[in-house]
Amino acid sequence: MLMAAFFFYSVLILADSESWNSEQCSLSCIRQKGPGCHYCRISNDEVDQVIRLKHRNTLGACTPWPCFELLAEDDPHLCEHLVEAPRDIKIDLRPSSDPHSDDVVISWKPSEHGIGFLRGFQVSLQSLRGFDLTCQLFLFQPNLTLPASHAETRYQSDIFSGLSLGSKYAVTVMALPVPRDWDKFYQTMFFSTRSCEEKTGVPECKADWYPKYVDVQQKEGVVTVTFNLAPPIMGITSYFCICTADNKTTSRDIIPNFSRNKTHHSFAFSDLEEGSNYKCEVAASMVDAVRKQFNVNVKTQKATTRHYSLSYWSLAFLFVFAGVTILAVLKKKGYPQQGKTLTEPEEGRNMNEENPPSFPE
């Protein structure tokens, strides 16, 4: 009678609560149905002691922990029924004194399908750009049965601390017990921690800075790129730009003249091939600097304009050269005047006609 009253009281407390936090208690307290430990966070060290090593190697560090070995020693039927995946996962940032990391708390609601057989939750957190994986286990007492109305109660994890700024994570919440093929009985959500700039401000986040403004202009065969410079307080004095097209790479080391312009800088590419589409990156000259990507489509110059210009000057040169050559030839040969040329043959012909040559008889 006393146990039934305790069970009923626990259900009312859970059902009427908008949110529910775990208690600090042990697995043995959960198993023994002790007072003050009807819903507890079980430490990873204690799980390691209970679950045999062969399961840890097979299932990995976190997913999923077998309900039978945790709770069903006295009642083998306790973990036979399935529970649908949790829902409505939320990520809440918590204050952190570490300027280089974020702290988060995960919250969720249980599914109403199978909630009467719910034995607990397992929450896993993994970085998407590494192999960092951590998890938390929460268990109900074996004698606790939750009604369907309890599906609107929000549960939350303990704090996950030390998450790297500017990183992407995946959080997975699983309801216990889960079947051997458990891939459809969990809910996953992806999120990103704040950037260093969002948390502490630009001056303390040199590694997160990158040029956000890039403008590309082309005049004839020269491509000019303009980008914004880092704030002077960061102390960034040099940059670089790399452009690649058709497995050919062109790079520039850039040292701006800050006495002329402290906010923007322009530089030119004169050796990019016409008709090529380049993928370019510009960044500060730092290790692991964030790069700004942009495209450069080098236009082909109009051949007609260039040929017209060359033909005009070529023709002019040929006319001048021809005129000089003709004058030089005429002067060298001493060509007679036109008057003498017409008179002398006429006089010669008349003399021959009036005085014909005489021949001996």
HELIX and SHEET records of a PDB file:
HELIX    1   1 LEU A    2  ASP A   16  1                                  15    
HELIX    2   2 LEU A   27  ARG A   31  1                                   5    
HELIX    3   3 ASN A   44  VAL A   50  1                                   7    
HELIX    4   4 LEU A   53  LEU A   59  1                                   7    
HELIX    5   5 CYS A   67  LEU A   71  1                                   5    
HELIX    6   6 ILE A  115  PHE A  117  5                                   3    
HELIX    7   7 ALA A  148  GLU A  152  5                                   5    
HELIX    8   8 CYS A  196  THR A  200  1                                   5    
HELIX    9   9 VAL A  202  GLU A  204  5                                   3    
HELIX   10  10 LYS A  206  ASP A  208  5                                   3    
HELIX   11  11 PRO A  232  MET A  234  5                                   3    
HELIX   12  12 ALA A  303  LYS A  333  1                                  31    
HELIX   13  13 GLN A  338  GLU A  354  1                                  17    
SHEET    1   A 4 SER A  19  TRP A  20  0                                        
SHEET    2   A 4 ARG A 154  GLN A 156  1                                        
SHEET    3   A 4 SER A 101  LYS A 109 -1                                        
SHEET    4   A 4 ARG A  87  ARG A  94 -1                                        
SHEET    1   B 4 SER A  19  TRP A  20  0                                        
SHEET    2   B 4 ARG A 154  GLN A 156  1                                        
SHEET    3   B 4 SER A 101  LYS A 109 -1                                        
SHEET    4   B 4 PHE A 160  SER A 164 -1                                        
SHEET    1   C 6 GLU A  23  GLN A  24  0                                        
SHEET    2   C 6 TYR A  39  ILE A  42  1                                        
SHEET    3   C 6 LEU A 133  PHE A 140 -1                                        
SHEET    4   C 6 GLY A 120  SER A 127 -1                                        
SHEET    5   C 6 LYS A 168  LEU A 176 -1                                        
SHEET    6   C 6 TYR A 186  SER A 192 -1                                        
SHEET    1   D 3 VAL A 214  LYS A 219  0                                        
SHEET    2   D 3 VAL A 222  ASN A 228 -1                                        
SHEET    3   D 3 HIS A 264  PHE A 269 -1                                        
SHEET    1   E 4 LYS A 248  ILE A 254  0                                        
SHEET    2   E 4 TYR A 239  ALA A 245 -1                                        
SHEET    3   E 4 ASN A 277  ALA A 284 -1                                        
SHEET    4   E 4 LYS A 292  ASN A 297 -1                                        
END                                                                             
